[in-house]
Amino acid sequence: MLLLVGLGNPGDEYARNRHNIGFMAIDAIARKFAFSPWRSKFSGELCEGTIGGEKVVALKPLTYMNESGRSVAAAAQFYKIPLADIVVFHDELDLPPSKMRMKTGGGHAGHNGLRSIQAHMGPEFRRVRLGIGHPGAKELVTGWVLGNFAKADQDWLDALIDALAAAAPKLVAGDDAGYQNDVALLARGDKPARIEKPTPAAPVAPKPSGPTATAKNAMAETLQKLLALKKGPGRRPGG
């Protein structure tokens, strides 16, 4: 079982914030794979479904970003999900907009949601880092992450969110490198490479079990000679 966590802040006023791209990703995955309706649990919203034959729990903490760990820890404890099977989708200032990178463990780089999860559970969970770009100066960061995506961002944002959902079977299967690669391809409109099944070899015709034509002719000649010997020498004409 996997626990997929999207980070963000609750409330309509935050819904389009750059900081809420984790919520957007989890919503898209739940829609794509027809998860159960969202319900309130563990200080968040939770739903369940199946991806690639694997049971998956999706969680959006409603504790505000800096208390996200409380919700994640409660859900993980209830379902007995180990840290290695927790995947957190979050915004990443250090990546350009539209880029995605996978990572396991590491620091929180000042991200309050990651900081809170690490404080409650430790750092060794899987992360889906979703690039939102950097405003260029430290003092501008808070306004940037709590600001809405611009209209100019909509095309790449929609493409990225759709790709995160479409490629989710590889994430659930534990193929983080494959997931990262497929998301990149799908987000730019390319199709991921498929593993083609080998073409079966043409069937070999069975060899005939009876004698061949040459063998049949040889047998007929032998029989004719034997019959001639039995009859003896032939009579001469006029004798």
DODOLO-202223 format. One line per field, with one value per residue (C-alpha): residue number from 1; residue in three letters; z, x, y. Coordinates in pm, whole numbers, m for minus. Layout:
N
k = c(NUM ...);
r = c(ALA ...);
w = c(Z ...);
u = c(X ...);
v = c(Y ...);
// end
This chain:
239
k = c(1 2 3 4 5 6 7 8 9 10 11 12 13 14 15 16 17 18 19 20 21 22 23 24 25 26 27 28 29 30 31 32 33 34 35 36 37 38 39 40 41 42 43 44 45 46 47 48 49 50 51 52 53 54 55 56 57 58 59 60 61 62 63 64 65 66 67 68 69 70 71 72 73 74 75 76 77 78 79 80 81 82 83 84 85 86 87 88 89 90 91 92 93 94 95 96 97 98 99 100 101 102 103 104 105 106 107 108 109 110 111 112 113 114 115 116 117 118 119 120 121 122 123 124 125 126 127 128 129 130 131 132 133 134 135 136 137 138 139 140 141 142 143 144 145 146 147 148 149 150 151 152 153 154 155 156 157 158 159 160 161 162 163 164 165 166 167 168 169 170 171 172 173 174 175 176 177 178 179 180 181 182 183 184 185 186 187 188 189 190 191 192 193 194 195 196 197 198 199 200 201 202 203 204 205 206 207 208 209 210 211 212 213 214 215 216 217 218 219 220 221 222 223 224 225 226 227 228 229 230 231 232 233 234 235 236 237 238 239);
r = c(MET LEU LEU LEU VAL GLY LEU GLY ASN PRO GLY ASP GLU TYR ALA ARG ASN ARG HIS ASN ILE GLY PHE MET ALA ILE ASP ALA ILE ALA ARG LYS PHE ALA PHE SER PRO TRP ARG SER LYS PHE SER GLY GLU LEU CYS GLU GLY THR ILE GLY GLY GLU LYS VAL VAL ALA LEU LYS PRO LEU THR TYR MET ASN GLU SER GLY ARG SER VAL ALA ALA ALA ALA GLN PHE TYR LYS ILE PRO LEU ALA ASP ILE VAL VAL PHE HIS ASP GLU LEU ASP LEU PRO PRO SER LYS MET ARG MET LYS THR GLY GLY GLY HIS ALA GLY HIS ASN GLY LEU ARG SER ILE GLN ALA HIS MET GLY PRO GLU PHE ARG ARG VAL ARG LEU GLY ILE GLY HIS PRO GLY ALA LYS GLU LEU VAL THR GLY TRP VAL LEU GLY ASN PHE ALA LYS ALA ASP GLN ASP TRP LEU ASP ALA LEU ILE ASP ALA LEU ALA ALA ALA ALA PRO LYS LEU VAL ALA GLY ASP ASP ALA GLY TYR GLN ASN ASP VAL ALA LEU LEU ALA ARG GLY ASP LYS PRO ALA ARG ILE GLU LYS PRO THR PRO ALA ALA PRO VAL ALA PRO LYS PRO SER GLY PRO THR ALA THR ALA LYS ASN ALA MET ALA GLU THR LEU GLN LYS LEU LEU ALA LEU LYS LYS GLY PRO GLY ARG ARG PRO GLY GLY);
w = c(0 m86 75 m175 m6 m173 14 13 220 266 149 m179 m138 m165 m428 m724 m525 m646 m297 m370 m673 m454 m394 m769 m846 m593 m715 m1073 m973 m773 m1072 m1325 m1135 m1004 m634 m369 m271 m47 324 632 829 1002 997 622 323 228 m47 m163 m490 m693 m941 m1131 m898 m590 m319 m277 m14 m117 147 145 493 595 882 683 546 862 1041 751 935 1199 937 741 1054 1172 835 805 1156 1100 772 894 593 622 544 220 87 144 m161 m110 m397 m327 m489 m550 m576 m701 m1018 m1322 m1384 m1547 m1439 m1212 m1027 m800 m478 m168 162 203 365 352 195 400 282 588 476 432 755 946 796 877 1233 1285 1084 960 612 421 228 m149 m294 m623 m661 m882 m1015 m968 m1023 m790 m775 m762 m409 m68 50 m242 m174 57 m183 m473 m328 m188 m519 m788 m1105 m1389 m1695 m1895 m1676 m1750 m2051 m1894 m1558 m1710 m1913 m1607 m1382 m1646 m1698 m1324 m1321 m1648 m1549 m1191 m1245 m1269 m947 m765 m905 m744 m1074 m978 m1269 m1515 m1364 m1392 m1754 m1857 m1691 m1882 m2213 m2157 m2035 m2362 m2572 m2650 m2592 m2359 m2525 m2499 m2460 m2768 m2734 m2943 m3273 m3246 m3486 m3784 m3715 m3875 m4088 m3948 m4155 m4323 m4126 m4434 m4703 m4946 m5321 m5401 m5152 m5303 m5655 m5537 m5365 m5683 m5896 m5650 m5658 m6039 m6047 m5796 m6007 m6320 m6149 m6042 m6396 m6536 m6877 m7145 m7466 m7792 m8078 m8353 m8138);
u = c(0 122 41 40 46 m16 100 m88 m303 m679 m935 m1047 m816 m513 m644 m450 m133 202 236 m71 61 83 m293 m348 m139 m317 m659 m564 m443 m762 m975 m772 m805 m1160 m1070 m1341 m1499 m1287 m1370 m1244 m990 m652 m687 m709 m902 m848 m959 m859 m820 m615 m336 m171 m326 m180 m395 m326 m431 m432 m410 m433 m347 m579 m359 m192 152 359 159 139 345 78 m176 71 200 m154 m252 71 30 m332 m260 80 256 638 824 963 607 510 532 498 410 531 634 1006 1163 1495 1347 1229 855 715 1010 975 1238 1217 1414 1427 1537 1744 1676 1368 1535 1313 986 760 554 860 1007 696 685 1053 1000 725 863 1218 1346 1352 1027 997 941 793 949 739 919 762 1077 1237 1144 1512 1543 1487 1258 1022 978 675 478 582 476 152 77 m141 m8 m21 m241 78 153 m172 m60 250 73 m217 24 237 m58 m209 127 174 m156 m112 231 130 145 525 540 329 548 853 1011 1095 1336 1079 809 1027 1110 750 619 875 778 403 423 584 341 558 462 679 862 685 853 758 689 926 779 720 927 745 642 864 674 710 910 696 694 659 917 1015 936 1296 1281 949 1096 1397 1168 958 1267 1388 1050 1052 1397 1290 984 1198 1435 1143 1010 1346 1501 1254 1185 1349 1114 1061 1208);
v = c(0 350 685 973 1314 1648 1958 2285 2520 2474 2728 2881 3180 2949 2708 2858 2941 2808 2657 2439 2253 1940 1953 1993 1684 1464 1579 1486 1138 1071 1176 979 651 702 700 699 1033 1255 1236 1417 1214 1261 1642 1631 1501 1139 902 554 372 130 202 m80 m338 m166 m10 362 613 982 1255 1635 1771 2056 2169 2448 2386 2415 2140 1893 1632 1583 1470 1255 1078 997 846 646 508 407 224 93 244 264 584 438 399 762 990 1366 1604 1958 2285 2338 2683 2546 2397 2597 2607 2289 2071 1769 1570 1266 1242 1023 1173 1487 1821 2043 2351 2581 2423 2426 2128 1908 2044 1938 1587 1535 1653 1394 1102 1155 1249 919 955 991 1337 1455 1800 2027 2331 2672 2880 3134 3503 3599 3735 3576 3854 3786 3414 3429 3646 3425 3090 3234 3408 3253 3099 3351 3301 3247 2945 2765 2562 2410 2367 2172 1958 1880 1795 1566 1394 1335 1148 957 820 730 348 373 575 316 36 200 306 664 717 583 804 1114 1032 959 1275 1483 1320 1346 1706 1814 1612 1309 948 740 453 121 m212 m410 m779 m993 m1115 m1491 m1702 m1852 m2211 m2473 m2725 m3077 m3322 m3588 m3911 m4144 m4221 m3947 m3958 m4057 m4344 m4459 m4469 m4671 m4923 m4964 m5034 m5297 m5476 m5482 m5643 m5909 m5997 m6026 m6270 m6492 m6527 m6643 m6559 m6457 m6667 m6560 m6468 m6743 m7022);
// end
